[in-house]
Amino acid sequence: MSWWLAASVLFGALGMLFALGLPAAFAFFGINIVGAWFYLGEEAGLVQLIRNGIVSITSFALTPIPFFILMGEVLFHTGVAMKAIDAIDRMIWKVPGRLSVVAVVAGTVFSAISGSTIATTALLGSLLLPQMLARGYHPSMAMGPIMAIGGVDMLIPPSALTVLLGSLAGISISQLLIAGIVPGVLLSAAFVAYIVLRTSLDPALAPVFAHEQVPAWERWKPLIVYVLPLVMIFVVVVAAMSAGWATPTEAAAIGAVATVAVAWLYRALTWSNLMKALTGTAAVSGVILFIIVGATTFAQILTFSGATNGLVEAVRGAGFGHWPVLLTMLLILLVLGCFVDQVSMMLITLPFFMPLVAVYGFDPVWFGVLFLICMQLGLLTPPFGLLLLTMQSVAPRHIRMPQIWVAAAPYVAMGLVALAAVMAFPPIATWLPGALIK
């Protein structure tokens, strides 16, 4: 069987299973079982399938994932995150579109301490969206910033998906985690600038309302008490990785312990909410690891079928330049992001993309950040962006999905600008890890 026919059969069957609504993990397992029988040697192939699954989930490189998820779960279930939102709300004073700006700033802080994009969007949406709508904010100005900053969570460490991408793609996890900081912060700053400019030009989008006057110290005190410790945890995690004092796994463990300790010091930690945090961590981590089990075998099947090498040789033989190949890969990711989840995007594309990255000599960390931005955009693009669906679940019933799409559109445009900027100026992604990690 030719390589293109093998690839067509494998991906055609995978697409059919997705269309039937089968979860990604089960879809890949179904393809893997059939593929292992035909391409890896019948019964021996099935044995190899089991062996690959065991090896894939016992990889030490994946252990930061549950720690990063636990950090966010503890913040949300203990209520520390809500106290941090209130502290940020007190500090932002007399700014156009104030609550929208609060959502972006609070989301950026949570991005530096939480490994879950959906959890950040759900929390901010359930807390801030009702307030904004009640105060007369236009739905687009209320929902857009919350969804947009939830996507940025993927870029700013700690990020479970960044760890997964680094592990599956063979990219340095510590460098990839740090490489997302500058693009993520720049996107957050762009969101704030857009909100301030847009609401200054059209104040009706975010009506000004009277705010309780409090002394300066009363405004600063909650920031120091509830936000500064969270920022310090982020600094310690990044510093430990960049200075070589700890591996990403050890740094993640330090961050998780520090987060639990901070919640305990606030007297917000109880056995009940700790168990909820641990249960939530186990559930999310289990889903991710279950999907990973199918990744190794799927990539191996593609290789044994000749699909991977065939595609790479076809691209090389066609004589395409660096930029057309890169643009094509990114376009594929952007299109996939409209229809499949981020983990499936990685599993489908990485077996083909990483050999091309090696052949064309792209910086893996730079390409990894471009990949992350594309996945972040996939969270916000219709019809199946996960953050769009999350917003629908927390928004009032009269809010329709087309309104949510419209609210996300300006932030998708800014994300595309960020993608182009990182493509044109690679140091945006590569400078910080190069400076911190020797």
C-alpha positions in Angstrom: 0.0 0.0 0.0 1.4 3.4 -1.0 2.1 6.0 1.8 -0.6 8.4 0.7 -3.2 5.6 0.6 -2.2 4.4 4.1 -2.4 8.0 5.4 -5.8 8.5 3.7 -7.2 5.3 5.2 -5.9 6.0 8.7 -7.0 9.6 8.8 -10.3 8.9 7.0 -11.2 6.3 9.6 -10.2 8.7 12.4 -12.3 11.5 10.9 -15.3 9.1 10.6 -15.0 8.2 14.3 -14.8 11.8 15.3 -17.8 12.6 13.2 -19.7 9.8 15.0 -19.0 11.7 18.3 -16.6 9.2 19.7 -14.3 10.7 22.3 -10.7 11.3 21.0 -9.2 8.7 23.3 -11.5 5.9 22.1 -11.2 7.0 18.5 -7.4 6.7 18.6 -7.6 3.4 20.5 -9.9 2.0 17.8 -7.5 3.0 15.0 -4.5 1.8 17.0 -5.9 -1.7 17.5 -6.7 -2.2 13.8 -3.5 -0.4 12.7 -1.3 -2.5 15.1 -2.8 -5.7 13.7 -2.1 -4.8 10.1 1.1 -2.7 10.3 2.9 -4.0 13.5 2.5 -7.7 13.0 -0.9 -9.0 14.1 -0.6 -10.5 17.6 2.9 -9.1 18.1 1.5 -5.7 17.1 -1.2 -5.9 19.8 1.5 -6.8 22.3 3.5 -3.8 21.1 0.4 -1.6 21.5 0.1 -2.6 25.2 3.9 -2.1 25.7 3.7 1.4 24.1 0.8 2.4 26.3 2.7 1.4 29.5 5.8 3.2 28.4 4.0 6.4 27.4 2.2 7.0 30.7 5.2 6.1 32.9 7.3 8.8 31.3 8.9 11.1 33.9 8.5 14.0 31.6 4.7 13.9 32.0 4.6 14.2 35.8 4.4 18.0 35.9 0.9 17.8 34.4 -1.0 16.7 37.6 1.0 19.1 39.7 0.2 22.1 37.5 -3.5 21.1 37.4 -3.5 20.7 41.2 -2.3 24.3 41.6 -5.3 25.7 39.8 -7.8 23.3 41.5 -6.6 24.3 45.0 -7.0 28.0 44.1 -10.5 27.5 42.8 -11.9 25.1 45.4 -10.4 27.0 48.5 -11.8 30.4 47.3 -8.3 32.0 47.2 -8.8 32.8 43.5 -11.9 34.8 44.4 -10.1 36.8 47.0 -7.4 37.6 44.4 -10.1 38.8 42.0 -11.5 41.1 44.7 -7.9 42.4 45.4 -7.3 43.2 41.7 -10.7 44.8 41.5 -9.8 47.2 44.3 -6.6 48.2 42.6 -7.9 49.0 39.1 -9.3 52.5 39.5 -11.1 54.9 37.1 -10.2 52.8 34.0 -12.6 52.6 31.0 -14.2 49.2 30.8 -12.9 48.5 34.4 -14.5 45.1 35.0 -13.3 43.8 31.6 -9.8 45.0 32.5 -10.1 43.3 35.8 -11.0 40.0 34.0 -7.9 40.2 31.9 -5.5 41.1 34.7 -7.0 38.5 37.0 -6.9 35.9 34.3 -3.2 36.7 33.7 -2.4 36.2 37.4 -4.3 32.9 37.3 -2.5 31.9 34.2 0.7 32.1 36.2 -0.6 29.7 38.8 -3.2 27.5 37.1 -2.7 24.8 34.5 -6.2 24.8 33.2 -7.6 27.1 30.5 -11.2 25.9 31.0 -11.1 26.3 34.8 -9.9 29.9 34.4 -12.7 30.8 31.9 -15.4 29.1 34.0 -14.3 30.8 37.2 -14.1 34.3 35.7 -17.3 33.8 33.7 -19.3 32.7 36.7 -18.0 35.5 38.9 -17.6 38.5 36.7 -20.0 38.0 33.8 -23.2 38.4 35.9 -21.8 41.6 37.4 -20.9 43.1 34.0 -24.2 42.3 32.4 -26.1 43.7 35.4 -24.1 46.9 35.1 -25.1 47.3 31.5 -21.9 46.1 29.8 -22.5 45.0 26.2 -22.4 41.2 26.0 -19.4 41.3 23.7 -17.4 43.5 26.0 -18.4 41.2 29.0 -17.7 37.8 27.4 -14.8 38.5 25.0 -12.1 39.4 27.6 -13.0 36.4 29.8 -12.7 33.9 26.9 -9.6 35.6 25.5 -7.6 35.5 28.7 -8.6 31.9 29.3 -6.8 31.0 26.1 -3.6 32.9 27.2 -3.5 30.5 30.1 -2.0 28.0 27.7 1.0 30.2 27.0 2.0 31.4 30.4 3.4 28.6 32.7 2.4 26.5 34.4 0.5 24.9 31.5 -0.4 21.2 31.3 -0.8 21.3 27.5 2.7 22.9 27.1 4.2 20.0 29.1 2.3 17.6 26.9 3.4 19.3 23.7 7.0 19.3 24.8 6.9 15.6 25.7 5.2 14.4 22.5 7.3 16.7 20.2 10.6 16.0 21.9 11.1 19.8 22.8 12.7 20.9 26.0 9.8 21.3 28.4 11.5 23.9 30.6 12.5 26.0 27.6 9.0 25.7 26.1 7.3 26.7 29.3 9.5 29.8 29.7 9.2 30.7 25.9 5.5 31.3 26.3 5.8 34.0 28.9 6.6 37.0 26.7 4.0 36.2 24.0 1.4 35.6 26.7 2.1 38.8 28.5 2.1 40.8 25.3 -1.3 39.3 24.4 -2.7 40.3 27.8 -1.3 43.8 27.4 -2.9 44.0 23.9 -6.3 42.9 25.3 -6.2 45.6 28.0 -5.2 48.3 25.4 -8.0 47.2 23.1 -10.6 47.3 25.9 -9.5 50.7 27.1 -9.5 52.1 23.6 -12.8 50.6 22.5 -14.7 51.7 25.6 -13.1 55.2 25.5 -14.5 55.6 21.9 -17.8 54.1 22.8 -18.6 54.4 26.6 -22.0 52.8 26.1 -20.2 49.4 25.8 -19.1 49.6 29.4 -21.0 52.1 31.5 -19.2 53.8 34.3 -20.6 53.1 37.8 -20.0 54.4 41.2 -17.3 52.5 43.1 -16.8 52.4 46.8 -14.2 54.9 47.9 -11.6 53.3 50.1 -8.3 54.6 51.6 -5.1 53.9 49.5 -3.8 51.4 52.0 -7.1 49.5 52.0 -6.7 49.2 48.2 -3.1 48.0 48.4 -3.5 45.6 51.4 -5.5 42.8 49.6 -3.1 43.0 46.7 -0.2 42.3 48.9 -2.0 39.7 51.0 -3.7 37.7 48.3 -2.0 38.4 44.9 1.7 38.9 45.7 2.1 35.3 47.2 0.6 33.8 44.0 3.0 35.8 41.9 5.9 34.7 44.1 4.9 31.1 43.5 5.1 31.7 39.8 8.5 33.4 40.2 9.9 30.5 42.2 8.7 27.9 39.8 10.2 29.7 36.8 13.4 30.6 38.6 13.9 27.0 39.8 13.7 25.7 36.2 15.7 28.4 34.6 18.5 28.3 37.1 18.8 24.5 36.8 17.9 24.0 40.5 15.0 21.8 39.6 13.6 19.9 36.7 10.2 20.8 35.4 8.7 18.0 37.5 10.5 19.2 40.7 9.5 22.8 40.0 5.9 21.8 39.5 5.9 19.8 42.8 7.4 22.9 44.5 4.6 25.0 43.0 1.9 22.6 44.1 3.2 22.3 47.7 3.5 26.1 47.9 -0.1 26.6 46.6 -1.4 24.2 49.2 0.7 25.9 51.9 -0.6 29.4 50.9 -4.2 28.2 51.0 -3.6 26.7 54.5 -2.0 29.9 55.7 -5.2 31.8 54.6 -7.2 29.2 56.6 -9.1 28.4 53.4 -7.9 24.8 53.2 -10.2 22.1 54.5 -10.3 18.4 54.0 -13.4 18.8 51.9 -12.1 21.3 49.4 -8.7 19.5 49.4 -10.4 16.3 48.4 -12.4 18.2 45.7 -9.1 19.6 44.3 -7.5 16.2 44.3 -10.5 14.6 42.7 -10.6 17.2 40.0 -6.9 16.8 39.4 -7.2 13.1 39.1 -10.1 13.4 36.7 -8.4 15.9 34.3 -5.0 14.2 34.5 -6.6 10.8 33.9 -8.3 12.1 30.7 -5.0 13.5 29.4 -3.0 10.4 30.2 -5.6 8.1 28.8 -5.3 10.0 25.5 -1.5 9.9 25.6 -1.7 6.1 25.8 -2.8 6.1 22.2 -0.4 8.7 20.9 2.8 6.6 20.8 1.2 3.7 19.0 -0.5 6.0 16.5 2.8 7.7 15.6 4.4 4.3 15.3 1.7 3.0 13.0 2.1 6.0 10.8 5.8 5.4 10.6 5.4 1.7 9.8 2.8 2.4 7.2 5.2 4.7 5.4 2.9 7.7 5.8 5.3 9.8 7.8 8.4 9.2 5.7 6.4 9.4 2.5 5.0 12.8 3.3 8.3 14.2 4.4 10.1 13.0 1.3 7.2 14.3 -0.9 7.5 17.8 0.6 11.3 17.7 0.4 11.2 16.5 -3.2 8.7 19.2 -4.2 11.4 21.8 -3.4 9.1 23.9 -1.2 10.9 26.7 0.7 10.9 27.2 4.4 8.1 29.7 4.6 5.5 27.9 2.5 6.0 24.8 4.5 5.7 26.6 7.8 2.6 28.6 6.7 1.0 25.4 5.5 1.6 23.7 8.9 0.2 26.6 10.8 -2.9 26.9 8.5 -3.6 23.2 9.1 -3.5 23.8 12.8 -5.8 26.8 12.6 -8.3 24.8 10.5 -8.1 21.8 12.9 -8.6 24.1 15.9 -12.1 24.8 14.6 -13.2 21.2 14.8 -11.1 19.1 17.2 -9.7 19.6 20.7 -6.1 20.6 21.4 -4.8 17.2 22.5 -6.2 15.7 19.3 -4.5 18.4 17.3 -1.2 17.4 18.7 -1.8 13.7 18.2 -2.8 14.1 14.6 -0.1 16.6 13.4 3.0 16.0 15.5 4.0 12.7 13.8 4.2 14.6 10.5 5.2 18.1 11.6 8.3 17.3 13.8 10.2 15.5 11.0 9.5 18.5 8.8 10.8 20.8 11.6 14.0 18.8 11.7 14.4 18.6 7.9 13.9 22.4 7.4 16.0 23.3 10.5 13.3 25.3 12.4 14.1 26.1 16.0 11.9 23.6 17.9 11.2 26.0 20.8 10.1 28.7 18.3 7.9 26.3 16.4 6.5 25.0 19.7 5.4 28.5 20.7 3.8 29.0 17.2 2.0 25.6 17.8 0.8 26.8 21.2 -0.6 30.1 19.8 -2.5 28.1 17.1 -3.9 25.9 19.8 -4.9 28.9 21.8 -6.7 30.3 18.8 -8.4 27.0 18.4 -10.0 27.5 21.8 -11.8 30.6 20.5 -12.7 29.7 16.9 -16.2 28.4 16.0 -17.9 26.0 15.8 -16.3 23.8 18.5 -13.8 26.1 20.4 -13.8 24.7 23.9 -13.8 28.2 25.5 -16.8 29.2 23.4 -18.7 26.1 24.8 -17.5 26.9 28.3 -18.8 30.5 28.0 -22.1 29.2 26.8 -22.4 27.0 29.9 -21.9 29.9 32.3 -23.7 32.7 30.3 -27.4 33.5 30.8 -29.9 31.6 28.6 -30.7 34.6 26.5 -27.1 34.7 25.2 -26.9 32.8 21.9 -23.8 31.1 20.5 -23.5 33.6 17.6 -23.2 36.4 20.1 -20.4 34.5 21.8 -18.6 34.0 18.4 -18.9 37.8 17.8 -17.5 38.5 21.3 -14.4 36.3 20.6 -13.7 37.7 17.1 -11.5 40.7 18.0 -9.4 38.6 20.3 -8.9 36.0 17.6 -7.7 38.8 15.3 -5.2 39.9 18.0 -4.1 36.3 18.3 -3.4 36.1 14.6 -1.4 39.3 14.9 0.6 37.7 17.7 1.2 34.6 15.6 2.5 36.7 12.7 4.7 38.7 15.1 6.3 35.6 16.6 6.9 34.2 13.1 8.5 37.5 11.9 10.5 38.1 15.1 11.5 34.7 16.6 13.3 36.3 19.6 9.9 37.2 21.1 9.7 33.5 21.9 13.3 32.4 22.1 15.0 35.3 23.9 13.8 34.6 27.4 14.5 30.9 27.5 17.9 31.6 25.9 18.7 34.2 28.6 17.5 32.3 31.6 18.5 28.7 30.7 22.2 28.2 30.0 
